Amino acid sequence: MVWADGGYTGSLVEYCLAALALVLAIVKRSDNMRGFVVLPKRWFVERFFAHLMRSRRLARDFERSIASAEAMVYWSMTMLMTRRVARPRPSRA
């Protein structure tokens, strides 16, 4: 299951299902909403991009190859996950 913005409607939904075996769910905003409104499931994507942008090399498009950019995404998410694993947990009384 992959969630996407309303801008990705159209043939991409069928392509994801046929070529990638992924279900693409479009998260749309209703027409009567004004200003900033948190949409369900949309914050997952926004939080993911925010974590990636904390890595300095991913803030701009510095990489020359796709493989190098992909490696930097893996590196950034590995750092995030190791920090979460190493975080001390509150003791239970």
PyMOL Python script that loads the backbone (N, CA, C, O; Angstrom):
from pymol import cmd

cmd.read_pdbstr("""\
ATOM      1  N   MET A   1       0.852  -1.173   0.000  1.00  0.00           N
ATOM      2  CA  MET A   1       0.000   0.000   0.000  1.00  0.00           C
ATOM      3  C   MET A   1       0.894   1.231   0.000  1.00  0.00           C
ATOM      4  O   MET A   1       1.779   1.365   0.845  1.00  0.00           O
ATOM      5  N   VAL A   2       0.661   2.116  -0.938  1.00  0.00           N
ATOM      6  CA  VAL A   2       1.402   3.372  -1.055  1.00  0.00           C
ATOM      7  C   VAL A   2       0.387   4.501  -1.083  1.00  0.00           C
ATOM      8  O   VAL A   2      -0.577   4.456  -1.847  1.00  0.00           O
ATOM      9  N   TRP A   3       0.601   5.520  -0.249  1.00  0.00           N
ATOM     10  CA  TRP A   3      -0.279   6.679  -0.245  1.00  0.00           C
ATOM     11  C   TRP A   3       0.365   7.782  -1.061  1.00  0.00           C
ATOM     12  O   TRP A   3       1.575   7.992  -0.988  1.00  0.00           O
ATOM     13  N   ALA A   4      -0.445   8.488  -1.839  1.00  0.00           N
ATOM     14  CA  ALA A   4       0.072   9.563  -2.684  1.00  0.00           C
ATOM     15  C   ALA A   4      -0.853  10.762  -2.622  1.00  0.00           C
ATOM     16  O   ALA A   4      -2.010  10.665  -2.211  1.00  0.00           O
ATOM     17  N   ASP A   5      -0.319  11.877  -3.035  1.00  0.00           N
ATOM     18  CA  ASP A   5      -1.054  13.133  -3.087  1.00  0.00           C
ATOM     19  C   ASP A   5      -2.077  13.090  -4.215  1.00  0.00           C
ATOM     20  O   ASP A   5      -1.982  12.254  -5.114  1.00  0.00           O
ATOM     21  N   GLY A   6      -3.041  13.978  -4.167  1.00  0.00           N
ATOM     22  CA  GLY A   6      -4.068  14.039  -5.201  1.00  0.00           C
ATOM     23  C   GLY A   6      -3.529  14.350  -6.585  1.00  0.00           C
ATOM     24  O   GLY A   6      -4.218  14.107  -7.576  1.00  0.00           O
ATOM     25  N   GLY A   7      -2.322  14.880  -6.680  1.00  0.00           N
ATOM     26  CA  GLY A   7      -1.717  15.182  -7.971  1.00  0.00           C
ATOM     27  C   GLY A   7      -1.305  13.950  -8.750  1.00  0.00           C
ATOM     28  O   GLY A   7      -1.002  14.052  -9.939  1.00  0.00           O
ATOM     29  N   TYR A   8      -1.285  12.793  -8.115  1.00  0.00           N
ATOM     30  CA  TYR A   8      -0.847  11.566  -8.771  1.00  0.00           C
ATOM     31  C   TYR A   8      -2.001  10.709  -9.286  1.00  0.00           C
ATOM     32  O   TYR A   8      -1.812   9.527  -9.574  1.00  0.00           O
ATOM     33  N   THR A   9      -3.174  11.284  -9.402  1.00  0.00           N
ATOM     34  CA  THR A   9      -4.303  10.527  -9.940  1.00  0.00           C
ATOM     35  C   THR A   9      -4.101  10.308 -11.432  1.00  0.00           C
ATOM     36  O   THR A   9      -3.315  11.008 -12.070  1.00  0.00           O
ATOM     37  N   GLY A  10      -4.795   9.363 -11.967  1.00  0.00           N
ATOM     38  CA  GLY A  10      -4.690   9.090 -13.405  1.00  0.00           C
ATOM     39  C   GLY A  10      -4.138   7.705 -13.663  1.00  0.00           C
ATOM     40  O   GLY A  10      -4.453   6.755 -12.947  1.00  0.00           O
ATOM     41  N   SER A  11      -3.309   7.596 -14.692  1.00  0.00           N
ATOM     42  CA  SER A  11      -2.819   6.285 -15.119  1.00  0.00           C
ATOM     43  C   SER A  11      -1.776   5.707 -14.180  1.00  0.00           C
ATOM     44  O   SER A  11      -1.461   4.521 -14.275  1.00  0.00           O
ATOM     45  N   LEU A  12      -1.227   6.516 -13.268  1.00  0.00           N
ATOM     46  CA  LEU A  12      -0.218   6.011 -12.345  1.00  0.00           C
ATOM     47  C   LEU A  12      -0.782   4.933 -11.428  1.00  0.00           C
ATOM     48  O   LEU A  12      -0.059   4.009 -11.055  1.00  0.00           O
ATOM     49  N   VAL A  13      -2.040   5.027 -11.061  1.00  0.00           N
ATOM     50  CA  VAL A  13      -2.665   4.039 -10.184  1.00  0.00           C
ATOM     51  C   VAL A  13      -2.658   2.665 -10.860  1.00  0.00           C
ATOM     52  O   VAL A  13      -2.286   1.670 -10.238  1.00  0.00           O
ATOM     53  N   GLU A  14      -3.066   2.609 -12.120  1.00  0.00           N
ATOM     54  CA  GLU A  14      -3.078   1.337 -12.851  1.00  0.00           C
ATOM     55  C   GLU A  14      -1.657   0.833 -13.104  1.00  0.00           C
ATOM     56  O   GLU A  14      -1.402  -0.369 -13.030  1.00  0.00           O
ATOM     57  N   TYR A  15      -0.733   1.750 -13.403  1.00  0.00           N
ATOM     58  CA  TYR A  15       0.650   1.357 -13.658  1.00  0.00           C
ATOM     59  C   TYR A  15       1.279   0.726 -12.419  1.00  0.00           C
ATOM     60  O   TYR A  15       1.958  -0.295 -12.527  1.00  0.00           O
ATOM     61  N   CYS A  16       1.065   1.316 -11.248  1.00  0.00           N
ATOM     62  CA  CYS A  16       1.617   0.768 -10.004  1.00  0.00           C
ATOM     63  C   CYS A  16       1.097  -0.634  -9.738  1.00  0.00           C
ATOM     64  O   CYS A  16       1.844  -1.511  -9.306  1.00  0.00           O
ATOM     65  N   LEU A  17      -0.176  -0.836  -9.996  1.00  0.00           N
ATOM     66  CA  LEU A  17      -0.755  -2.152  -9.757  1.00  0.00           C
ATOM     67  C   LEU A  17      -0.223  -3.176 -10.744  1.00  0.00           C
ATOM     68  O   LEU A  17       0.113  -4.295 -10.355  1.00  0.00           O
ATOM     69  N   ALA A  18      -0.141  -2.807 -12.024  1.00  0.00           N
ATOM     70  CA  ALA A  18       0.275  -3.758 -13.053  1.00  0.00           C
ATOM     71  C   ALA A  18       1.781  -4.010 -13.043  1.00  0.00           C
ATOM     72  O   ALA A  18       2.202  -5.167 -13.054  1.00  0.00           O
ATOM     73  N   ALA A  19       2.589  -2.975 -13.022  1.00  0.00           N
ATOM     74  CA  ALA A  19       4.034  -3.138 -13.178  1.00  0.00           C
ATOM     75  C   ALA A  19       4.757  -3.396 -11.858  1.00  0.00           C
ATOM     76  O   ALA A  19       5.723  -4.159 -11.821  1.00  0.00           O
ATOM     77  N   LEU A  20       4.304  -2.775 -10.788  1.00  0.00           N
ATOM     78  CA  LEU A  20       5.028  -2.858  -9.524  1.00  0.00           C
ATOM     79  C   LEU A  20       4.320  -3.697  -8.471  1.00  0.00           C
ATOM     80  O   LEU A  20       4.884  -3.946  -7.405  1.00  0.00           O
ATOM     81  N   ALA A  21       3.115  -4.131  -8.744  1.00  0.00           N
ATOM     82  CA  ALA A  21       2.299  -4.908  -7.798  1.00  0.00           C
ATOM     83  C   ALA A  21       2.096  -4.143  -6.495  1.00  0.00           C
ATOM     84  O   ALA A  21       2.133  -4.725  -5.412  1.00  0.00           O
ATOM     85  N   LEU A  22       1.882  -2.828  -6.609  1.00  0.00           N
ATOM     86  CA  LEU A  22       1.617  -1.970  -5.461  1.00  0.00           C
ATOM     87  C   LEU A  22       0.226  -1.363  -5.589  1.00  0.00           C
ATOM     88  O   LEU A  22      -0.221  -1.034  -6.687  1.00  0.00           O
ATOM     89  N   VAL A  23      -0.440  -1.220  -4.474  1.00  0.00           N
ATOM     90  CA  VAL A  23      -1.737  -0.547  -4.459  1.00  0.00           C
ATOM     91  C   VAL A  23      -1.475   0.908  -4.108  1.00  0.00           C
ATOM     92  O   VAL A  23      -0.948   1.202  -3.036  1.00  0.00           O
ATOM     93  N   LEU A  24      -1.836   1.815  -4.996  1.00  0.00           N
ATOM     94  CA  LEU A  24      -1.632   3.241  -4.800  1.00  0.00           C
ATOM     95  C   LEU A  24      -2.944   3.872  -4.355  1.00  0.00           C
ATOM     96  O   LEU A  24      -3.910   3.915  -5.116  1.00  0.00           O
ATOM     97  N   ALA A  25      -2.974   4.357  -3.126  1.00  0.00           N
ATOM     98  CA  ALA A  25      -4.163   5.010  -2.587  1.00  0.00           C
ATOM     99  C   ALA A  25      -3.951   6.514  -2.620  1.00  0.00           C
ATOM    100  O   ALA A  25      -2.960   7.014  -2.088  1.00  0.00           O
ATOM    101  N   ILE A  26      -4.866   7.232  -3.235  1.00  0.00           N
ATOM    102  CA  ILE A  26      -4.779   8.677  -3.354  1.00  0.00           C
ATOM    103  C   ILE A  26      -5.470   9.329  -2.162  1.00  0.00           C
ATOM    104  O   ILE A  26      -6.642   9.062  -1.895  1.00  0.00           O
ATOM    105  N   VAL A  27      -4.738  10.187  -1.442  1.00  0.00           N
ATOM    106  CA  VAL A  27      -5.289  10.927  -0.309  1.00  0.00           C
ATOM    107  C   VAL A  27      -5.677  12.298  -0.837  1.00  0.00           C
ATOM    108  O   VAL A  27      -4.821  13.122  -1.160  1.00  0.00           O
ATOM    109  N   LYS A  28      -6.983  12.529  -0.920  1.00  0.00           N
ATOM    110  CA  LYS A  28      -7.476  13.795  -1.481  1.00  0.00           C
ATOM    111  C   LYS A  28      -8.005  14.693  -0.385  1.00  0.00           C
ATOM    112  O   LYS A  28      -8.437  14.234   0.673  1.00  0.00           O
ATOM    113  N   ARG A  29      -7.961  15.945  -0.656  1.00  0.00           N
ATOM    114  CA  ARG A  29      -8.526  16.941   0.229  1.00  0.00           C
ATOM    115  C   ARG A  29      -9.885  17.349  -0.299  1.00  0.00           C
ATOM    116  O   ARG A  29     -10.075  17.455  -1.511  1.00  0.00           O
ATOM    117  N   SER A  30     -10.824  17.575   0.590  1.00  0.00           N
ATOM    118  CA  SER A  30     -12.153  17.967   0.131  1.00  0.00           C
ATOM    119  C   SER A  30     -12.150  19.429  -0.315  1.00  0.00           C
ATOM    120  O   SER A  30     -11.290  20.205   0.100  1.00  0.00           O
ATOM    121  N   ASP A  31     -13.092  19.794  -1.141  1.00  0.00           N
ATOM    122  CA  ASP A  31     -13.139  21.140  -1.714  1.00  0.00           C
ATOM    123  C   ASP A  31     -13.529  22.216  -0.699  1.00  0.00           C
ATOM    124  O   ASP A  31     -13.224  23.392  -0.903  1.00  0.00           O
ATOM    125  N   ASN A  32     -14.193  21.834   0.384  1.00  0.00           N
ATOM    126  CA  ASN A  32     -14.652  22.849   1.336  1.00  0.00           C
ATOM    127  C   ASN A  32     -13.620  23.167   2.420  1.00  0.00           C
ATOM    128  O   ASN A  32     -13.916  23.954   3.319  1.00  0.00           O
ATOM    129  N   MET A  33     -12.433  22.590   2.364  1.00  0.00           N
ATOM    130  CA  MET A  33     -11.390  22.882   3.358  1.00  0.00           C
ATOM    131  C   MET A  33     -10.683  24.188   3.020  1.00  0.00           C
ATOM    132  O   MET A  33     -10.376  24.455   1.858  1.00  0.00           O
ATOM    133  N   ARG A  34     -10.430  24.994   4.037  1.00  0.00           N
ATOM    134  CA  ARG A  34      -9.714  26.258   3.873  1.00  0.00           C
ATOM    135  C   ARG A  34      -8.456  26.222   4.723  1.00  0.00           C
ATOM    136  O   ARG A  34      -8.494  25.745   5.857  1.00  0.00           O
ATOM    137  N   GLY A  35      -7.349  26.714   4.202  1.00  0.00           N
ATOM    138  CA  GLY A  35      -6.115  26.789   4.966  1.00  0.00           C
ATOM    139  C   GLY A  35      -5.466  25.425   5.139  1.00  0.00           C
ATOM    140  O   GLY A  35      -5.740  24.489   4.388  1.00  0.00           O
ATOM    141  N   PHE A  36      -4.608  25.331   6.138  1.00  0.00           N
ATOM    142  CA  PHE A  36      -3.882  24.087   6.398  1.00  0.00           C
ATOM    143  C   PHE A  36      -4.748  23.122   7.189  1.00  0.00           C
ATOM    144  O   PHE A  36      -5.280  23.469   8.244  1.00  0.00           O
ATOM    145  N   VAL A  37      -4.884  21.918   6.675  1.00  0.00           N
ATOM    146  CA  VAL A  37      -5.631  20.858   7.344  1.00  0.00           C
ATOM    147  C   VAL A  37      -4.800  19.584   7.240  1.00  0.00           C
ATOM    148  O   VAL A  37      -4.342  19.226   6.155  1.00  0.00           O
ATOM    149  N   VAL A  38      -4.604  18.899   8.364  1.00  0.00           N
ATOM    150  CA  VAL A  38      -3.859  17.645   8.356  1.00  0.00           C
ATOM    151  C   VAL A  38      -4.736  16.577   7.723  1.00  0.00           C
ATOM    152  O   VAL A  38      -5.842  16.309   8.192  1.00  0.00           O
ATOM    153  N   LEU A  39      -4.242  15.978   6.667  1.00  0.00           N
ATOM    154  CA  LEU A  39      -4.985  14.923   5.991  1.00  0.00           C
ATOM    155  C   LEU A  39      -4.572  13.572   6.549  1.00  0.00           C
ATOM    156  O   LEU A  39      -3.410  13.396   6.915  1.00  0.00           O
ATOM    157  N   PRO A  40      -5.484  12.616   6.626  1.00  0.00           N
ATOM    158  CA  PRO A  40      -5.126  11.301   7.149  1.00  0.00           C
ATOM    159  C   PRO A  40      -4.102  10.632   6.251  1.00  0.00           C
ATOM    160  O   PRO A  40      -4.202  10.703   5.026  1.00  0.00           O
ATOM    161  N   LYS A  41      -3.119   9.985   6.856  1.00  0.00           N
ATOM    162  CA  LYS A  41      -2.038   9.245   6.202  1.00  0.00           C
ATOM    163  C   LYS A  41      -1.042  10.144   5.487  1.00  0.00           C
ATOM    164  O   LYS A  41       0.056   9.688   5.167  1.00  0.00           O
ATOM    165  N   ARG A  42      -1.370  11.377   5.229  1.00  0.00           N
ATOM    166  CA  ARG A  42      -0.471  12.268   4.498  1.00  0.00           C
ATOM    167  C   ARG A  42       0.737  12.647   5.340  1.00  0.00           C
ATOM    168  O   ARG A  42       1.816  12.894   4.803  1.00  0.00           O
ATOM    169  N   TRP A  43       0.562  12.696   6.653  1.00  0.00           N
ATOM    170  CA  TRP A  43       1.665  13.103   7.507  1.00  0.00           C
ATOM    171  C   TRP A  43       2.778  12.070   7.526  1.00  0.00           C
ATOM    172  O   TRP A  43       3.911  12.414   7.863  1.00  0.00           O
ATOM    173  N   PHE A  44       2.502  10.811   7.174  1.00  0.00           N
ATOM    174  CA  PHE A  44       3.566   9.814   7.066  1.00  0.00           C
ATOM    175  C   PHE A  44       4.594  10.269   6.038  1.00  0.00           C
ATOM    176  O   PHE A  44       5.798  10.253   6.295  1.00  0.00           O
ATOM    177  N   VAL A  45       4.108  10.671   4.886  1.00  0.00           N
ATOM    178  CA  VAL A  45       4.986  11.097   3.797  1.00  0.00           C
ATOM    179  C   VAL A  45       5.713  12.381   4.179  1.00  0.00           C
ATOM    180  O   VAL A  45       6.920  12.495   3.963  1.00  0.00           O
ATOM    181  N   GLU A  46       5.002  13.334   4.736  1.00  0.00           N
ATOM    182  CA  GLU A  46       5.624  14.601   5.121  1.00  0.00           C
ATOM    183  C   GLU A  46       6.696  14.387   6.185  1.00  0.00           C
ATOM    184  O   GLU A  46       7.751  15.018   6.130  1.00  0.00           O
ATOM    185  N   ARG A  47       6.444  13.516   7.139  1.00  0.00           N
ATOM    186  CA  ARG A  47       7.430  13.231   8.180  1.00  0.00           C
ATOM    187  C   ARG A  47       8.651  12.540   7.589  1.00  0.00           C
ATOM    188  O   ARG A  47       9.777  12.828   7.994  1.00  0.00           O
ATOM    189  N   PHE A  48       8.445  11.629   6.631  1.00  0.00           N
ATOM    190  CA  PHE A  48       9.549  10.939   5.973  1.00  0.00           C
ATOM    191  C   PHE A  48      10.446  11.938   5.249  1.00  0.00           C
ATOM    192  O   PHE A  48      11.669  11.879   5.372  1.00  0.00           O
ATOM    193  N   PHE A  49       9.841  12.857   4.492  1.00  0.00           N
ATOM    194  CA  PHE A  49      10.633  13.852   3.783  1.00  0.00           C
ATOM    195  C   PHE A  49      11.355  14.786   4.757  1.00  0.00           C
ATOM    196  O   PHE A  49      12.481  15.206   4.491  1.00  0.00           O
ATOM    197  N   ALA A  50      10.721  15.109   5.874  1.00  0.00           N
ATOM    198  CA  ALA A  50      11.367  15.957   6.868  1.00  0.00           C
ATOM    199  C   ALA A  50      12.597  15.277   7.446  1.00  0.00           C
ATOM    200  O   ALA A  50      13.619  15.929   7.657  1.00  0.00           O
ATOM    201  N   HIS A  51      12.513  13.975   7.707  1.00  0.00           N
ATOM    202  CA  HIS A  51      13.671  13.241   8.207  1.00  0.00           C
ATOM    203  C   HIS A  51      14.787  13.223   7.168  1.00  0.00           C
ATOM    204  O   HIS A  51      15.959  13.369   7.513  1.00  0.00           O
ATOM    205  N   LEU A  52      14.430  13.045   5.908  1.00  0.00           N
ATOM    206  CA  LEU A  52      15.453  13.037   4.859  1.00  0.00           C
ATOM    207  C   LEU A  52      16.122  14.403   4.714  1.00  0.00           C
ATOM    208  O   LEU A  52      17.330  14.481   4.487  1.00  0.00           O
ATOM    209  N   MET A  53      15.360  15.460   4.841  1.00  0.00           N
ATOM    210  CA  MET A  53      15.922  16.798   4.654  1.00  0.00           C
ATOM    211  C   MET A  53      16.823  17.222   5.811  1.00  0.00           C
ATOM    212  O   MET A  53      17.551  18.208   5.701  1.00  0.00           O
ATOM    213  N   ARG A  54      16.775  16.486   6.911  1.00  0.00           N
ATOM    214  CA  ARG A  54      17.712  16.764   8.010  1.00  0.00           C
ATOM    215  C   ARG A  54      19.128  16.364   7.629  1.00  0.00           C
ATOM    216  O   ARG A  54      20.089  16.887   8.195  1.00  0.00           O
ATOM    217  N   SER A  55      19.275  15.446   6.681  1.00  0.00           N
ATOM    218  CA  SER A  55      20.600  15.084   6.183  1.00  0.00           C
ATOM    219  C   SER A  55      21.046  16.153   5.197  1.00  0.00           C
ATOM    220  O   SER A  55      20.339  16.457   4.235  1.00  0.00           O
ATOM    221  N   ARG A  56      22.191  16.708   5.436  1.00  0.00           N
ATOM    222  CA  ARG A  56      22.632  17.869   4.668  1.00  0.00           C
ATOM    223  C   ARG A  56      22.789  17.582   3.179  1.00  0.00           C
ATOM    224  O   ARG A  56      22.450  18.427   2.351  1.00  0.00           O
ATOM    225  N   ARG A  57      23.294  16.408   2.829  1.00  0.00           N
ATOM    226  CA  ARG A  57      23.505  16.098   1.410  1.00  0.00           C
ATOM    227  C   ARG A  57      22.209  15.864   0.669  1.00  0.00           C
ATOM    228  O   ARG A  57      22.185  15.942  -0.559  1.00  0.00           O
ATOM    229  N   LEU A  58      21.132  15.580   1.376  1.00  0.00           N
ATOM    230  CA  LEU A  58      19.855  15.352   0.711  1.00  0.00           C
ATOM    231  C   LEU A  58      19.014  16.625   0.628  1.00  0.00           C
ATOM    232  O   LEU A  58      17.955  16.625   0.000  1.00  0.00           O
ATOM    233  N   ALA A  59      19.475  17.710   1.256  1.00  0.00           N
ATOM    234  CA  ALA A  59      18.716  18.957   1.208  1.00  0.00           C
ATOM    235  C   ALA A  59      18.737  19.562  -0.193  1.00  0.00           C
ATOM    236  O   ALA A  59      17.800  20.257  -0.585  1.00  0.00           O
ATOM    237  N   ARG A  60      19.787  19.302  -0.934  1.00  0.00           N
ATOM    238  CA  ARG A  60      19.903  19.754  -2.325  1.00  0.00           C
ATOM    239  C   ARG A  60      20.226  18.545  -3.189  1.00  0.00           C
ATOM    240  O   ARG A  60      20.581  17.486  -2.670  1.00  0.00           O
ATOM    241  N   ASP A  61      20.108  18.692  -4.464  1.00  0.00           N
ATOM    242  CA  ASP A  61      20.360  17.584  -5.385  1.00  0.00           C
ATOM    243  C   ASP A  61      21.831  17.580  -5.787  1.00  0.00           C
ATOM    244  O   ASP A  61      22.170  17.965  -6.906  1.00  0.00           O
ATOM    245  N   PHE A  62      22.709  17.144  -4.877  1.00  0.00           N
ATOM    246  CA  PHE A  62      24.147  17.152  -5.123  1.00  0.00           C
ATOM    247  C   PHE A  62      24.644  15.891  -5.814  1.00  0.00           C
ATOM    248  O   PHE A  62      25.710  15.912  -6.430  1.00  0.00           O
ATOM    249  N   GLU A  63      23.918  14.821  -5.728  1.00  0.00           N
ATOM    250  CA  GLU A  63      24.411  13.531  -6.225  1.00  0.00           C
ATOM    251  C   GLU A  63      24.391  13.487  -7.751  1.00  0.00           C
ATOM    252  O   GLU A  63      23.466  13.991  -8.389  1.00  0.00           O
ATOM    253  N   ARG A  64      25.426  12.877  -8.323  1.00  0.00           N
ATOM    254  CA  ARG A  64      25.517  12.778  -9.785  1.00  0.00           C
ATOM    255  C   ARG A  64      24.830  11.534 -10.329  1.00  0.00           C
ATOM    256  O   ARG A  64      24.378  11.520 -11.474  1.00  0.00           O
ATOM    257  N   SER A  65      24.750  10.499  -9.518  1.00  0.00           N
ATOM    258  CA  SER A  65      24.115   9.267  -9.996  1.00  0.00           C
ATOM    259  C   SER A  65      22.940   8.902  -9.092  1.00  0.00           C
ATOM    260  O   SER A  65      22.879   9.293  -7.927  1.00  0.00           O
ATOM    261  N   ILE A  66      22.027   8.154  -9.657  1.00  0.00           N
ATOM    262  CA  ILE A  66      20.860   7.710  -8.893  1.00  0.00           C
ATOM    263  C   ILE A  66      21.287   6.748  -7.794  1.00  0.00           C
ATOM    264  O   ILE A  66      20.724   6.763  -6.700  1.00  0.00           O
ATOM    265  N   ALA A  67      22.287   5.904  -8.082  1.00  0.00           N
ATOM    266  CA  ALA A  67      22.757   4.950  -7.077  1.00  0.00           C
ATOM    267  C   ALA A  67      23.340   5.678  -5.866  1.00  0.00           C
ATOM    268  O   ALA A  67      23.149   5.248  -4.729  1.00  0.00           O
ATOM    269  N   SER A  68      24.044   6.769  -6.108  1.00  0.00           N
ATOM    270  CA  SER A  68      24.612   7.544  -5.010  1.00  0.00           C
ATOM    271  C   SER A  68      23.520   8.211  -4.187  1.00  0.00           C
ATOM    272  O   SER A  68      23.588   8.224  -2.958  1.00  0.00           O
ATOM    273  N   ALA A  69      22.516   8.763  -4.853  1.00  0.00           N
ATOM    274  CA  ALA A  69      21.393   9.388  -4.144  1.00  0.00           C
ATOM    275  C   ALA A  69      20.626   8.345  -3.331  1.00  0.00           C
ATOM    276  O   ALA A  69      20.222   8.612  -2.200  1.00  0.00           O
ATOM    277  N   GLU A  70      20.427   7.163  -3.905  1.00  0.00           N
ATOM    278  CA  GLU A  70      19.742   6.088  -3.182  1.00  0.00           C
ATOM    279  C   GLU A  70      20.537   5.670  -1.949  1.00  0.00           C
ATOM    280  O   GLU A  70      19.959   5.415  -0.893  1.00  0.00           O
ATOM    281  N   ALA A  71      21.861   5.600  -2.083  1.00  0.00           N
ATOM    282  CA  ALA A  71      22.707   5.243  -0.940  1.00  0.00           C
ATOM    283  C   ALA A  71      22.595   6.283   0.165  1.00  0.00           C
ATOM    284  O   ALA A  71      22.607   5.935   1.346  1.00  0.00           O
ATOM    285  N   MET A  72      22.486   7.556  -0.205  1.00  0.00           N
ATOM    286  CA  MET A  72      22.351   8.602   0.806  1.00  0.00           C
ATOM    287  C   MET A  72      20.998   8.516   1.526  1.00  0.00           C
ATOM    288  O   MET A  72      20.913   8.820   2.716  1.00  0.00           O
ATOM    289  N   VAL A  73      19.955   8.111   0.825  1.00  0.00           N
ATOM    290  CA  VAL A  73      18.655   7.914   1.468  1.00  0.00           C
ATOM    291  C   VAL A  73      18.745   6.760   2.462  1.00  0.00           C
ATOM    292  O   VAL A  73      18.242   6.857   3.581  1.00  0.00           O
ATOM    293  N   TYR A  74      19.394   5.656   2.046  1.00  0.00           N
ATOM    294  CA  TYR A  74      19.574   4.529   2.967  1.00  0.00           C
ATOM    295  C   TYR A  74      20.384   4.951   4.188  1.00  0.00           C
ATOM    296  O   TYR A  74      20.053   4.579   5.314  1.00  0.00           O
ATOM    297  N   TRP A  75      21.450   5.731   3.967  1.00  0.00           N
ATOM    298  CA  TRP A  75      22.294   6.186   5.060  1.00  0.00           C
ATOM    299  C   TRP A  75      21.498   7.060   6.037  1.00  0.00           C
ATOM    300  O   TRP A  75      21.607   6.899   7.252  1.00  0.00           O
ATOM    301  N   SER A  76      20.712   7.972   5.506  1.00  0.00           N
ATOM    302  CA  SER A  76      19.922   8.862   6.341  1.00  0.00           C
ATOM    303  C   SER A  76      18.906   8.081   7.175  1.00  0.00           C
ATOM    304  O   SER A  76      18.764   8.333   8.371  1.00  0.00           O
ATOM    305  N   MET A  77      18.209   7.150   6.561  1.00  0.00           N
ATOM    306  CA  MET A  77      17.209   6.376   7.302  1.00  0.00           C
ATOM    307  C   MET A  77      17.869   5.417   8.296  1.00  0.00           C
ATOM    308  O   MET A  77      17.296   5.136   9.349  1.00  0.00           O
ATOM    309  N   THR A  78      19.067   4.909   7.976  1.00  0.00           N
ATOM    310  CA  THR A  78      19.800   4.060   8.916  1.00  0.00           C
ATOM    311  C   THR A  78      20.191   4.859  10.153  1.00  0.00           C
ATOM    312  O   THR A  78      20.077   4.367  11.275  1.00  0.00           O
ATOM    313  N   MET A  79      20.651   6.091   9.950  1.00  0.00           N
ATOM    314  CA  MET A  79      20.985   6.933  11.101  1.00  0.00           C
ATOM    315  C   MET A  79      19.757   7.203  11.963  1.00  0.00           C
ATOM    316  O   MET A  79      19.838   7.163  13.190  1.00  0.00           O
ATOM    317  N   LEU A  80      18.631   7.476  11.332  1.00  0.00           N
ATOM    318  CA  LEU A  80      17.396   7.722  12.074  1.00  0.00           C
ATOM    319  C   LEU A  80      16.990   6.488  12.884  1.00  0.00           C
ATOM    320  O   LEU A  80      16.641   6.595  14.060  1.00  0.00           O
ATOM    321  N   MET A  81      17.040   5.330  12.248  1.00  0.00           N
ATOM    322  CA  MET A  81      16.610   4.103  12.933  1.00  0.00           C
ATOM    323  C   MET A  81      17.562   3.725  14.062  1.00  0.00           C
ATOM    324  O   MET A  81      17.104   3.270  15.110  1.00  0.00           O
ATOM    325  N   THR A  82      18.878   3.898  13.885  1.00  0.00           N
ATOM    326  CA  THR A  82      19.809   3.561  14.967  1.00  0.00           C
ATOM    327  C   THR A  82      19.652   4.514  16.145  1.00  0.00           C
ATOM    328  O   THR A  82      19.823   4.105  17.293  1.00  0.00           O
ATOM    329  N   ARG A  83      19.330   5.773  15.881  1.00  0.00           N
ATOM    330  CA  ARG A  83      19.063   6.695  16.993  1.00  0.00           C
ATOM    331  C   ARG A  83      17.822   6.269  17.769  1.00  0.00           C
ATOM    332  O   ARG A  83      17.788   6.369  18.996  1.00  0.00           O
ATOM    333  N   ARG A  84      16.811   5.798  17.059  1.00  0.00           N
ATOM    334  CA  ARG A  84      15.597   5.356  17.744  1.00  0.00           C
ATOM    335  C   ARG A  84      15.849   4.094  18.560  1.00  0.00           C
ATOM    336  O   ARG A  84      15.312   3.950  19.659  1.00  0.00           O
ATOM    337  N   VAL A  85      16.653   3.187  18.041  1.00  0.00           N
ATOM    338  CA  VAL A  85      16.938   1.951  18.764  1.00  0.00           C
ATOM    339  C   VAL A  85      17.791   2.248  19.994  1.00  0.00           C
ATOM    340  O   VAL A  85      17.590   1.641  21.046  1.00  0.00           O
ATOM    341  N   ALA A  86      18.739   3.173  19.871  1.00  0.00           N
ATOM    342  CA  ALA A  86      19.653   3.480  20.969  1.00  0.00           C
ATOM    343  C   ALA A  86      19.040   4.389  22.024  1.00  0.00           C
ATOM    344  O   ALA A  86      19.620   4.561  23.097  1.00  0.00           O
ATOM    345  N   ARG A  87      17.885   4.972  21.743  1.00  0.00           N
ATOM    346  CA  ARG A  87      17.237   5.885  22.688  1.00  0.00           C
ATOM    347  C   ARG A  87      16.853   5.125  23.951  1.00  0.00           C
ATOM    348  O   ARG A  87      16.237   4.062  23.872  1.00  0.00           O
ATOM    349  N   PRO A  88      17.213   5.664  25.121  1.00  0.00           N
ATOM    350  CA  PRO A  88      16.826   4.965  26.364  1.00  0.00           C
ATOM    351  C   PRO A  88      15.313   4.980  26.539  1.00  0.00           C
ATOM    352  O   PRO A  88      14.649   5.987  26.293  1.00  0.00           O
ATOM    353  N   ARG A  89      14.802   3.871  26.958  1.00  0.00           N
ATOM    354  CA  ARG A  89      13.361   3.751  27.189  1.00  0.00           C
ATOM    355  C   ARG A  89      13.058   4.090  28.647  1.00  0.00           C
ATOM    356  O   ARG A  89      13.860   3.803  29.535  1.00  0.00           O
ATOM    357  N   PRO A  90      11.903   4.699  28.887  1.00  0.00           N
ATOM    358  CA  PRO A  90      11.546   4.998  30.278  1.00  0.00           C
ATOM    359  C   PRO A  90      11.323   3.706  31.065  1.00  0.00           C
ATOM    360  O   PRO A  90      10.741   2.744  30.563  1.00  0.00           O
ATOM    361  N   SER A  91      11.792   3.711  32.285  1.00  0.00           N
ATOM    362  CA  SER A  91      11.647   2.511  33.112  1.00  0.00           C
ATOM    363  C   SER A  91      10.208   2.398  33.599  1.00  0.00           C
ATOM    364  O   SER A  91       9.553   3.392  33.913  1.00  0.00           O
ATOM    365  N   ARG A  92       9.750   1.183  33.649  1.00  0.00           N
ATOM    366  CA  ARG A  92       8.394   0.924  34.145  1.00  0.00           C
ATOM    367  C   ARG A  92       8.441   0.606  35.628  1.00  0.00           C
ATOM    368  O   ARG A  92       9.261  -0.198  36.071  1.00  0.00           O
ATOM    369  N   ALA A  93       7.595   1.214  36.366  1.00  0.00           N
ATOM    370  CA  ALA A  93       7.607   1.003  37.829  1.00  0.00           C
ATOM    371  C   ALA A  93       6.666  -0.070  38.249  1.00  0.00           C
ATOM    372  O   ALA A  93       6.559  -0.367  39.439  1.00  0.00           O
TER     373      ALA A  93
END
""", "prot")
cmd.dss("prot")
cmd.show_as("cartoon", "prot")
cmd.util.cbc("prot")
cmd.orient("prot")
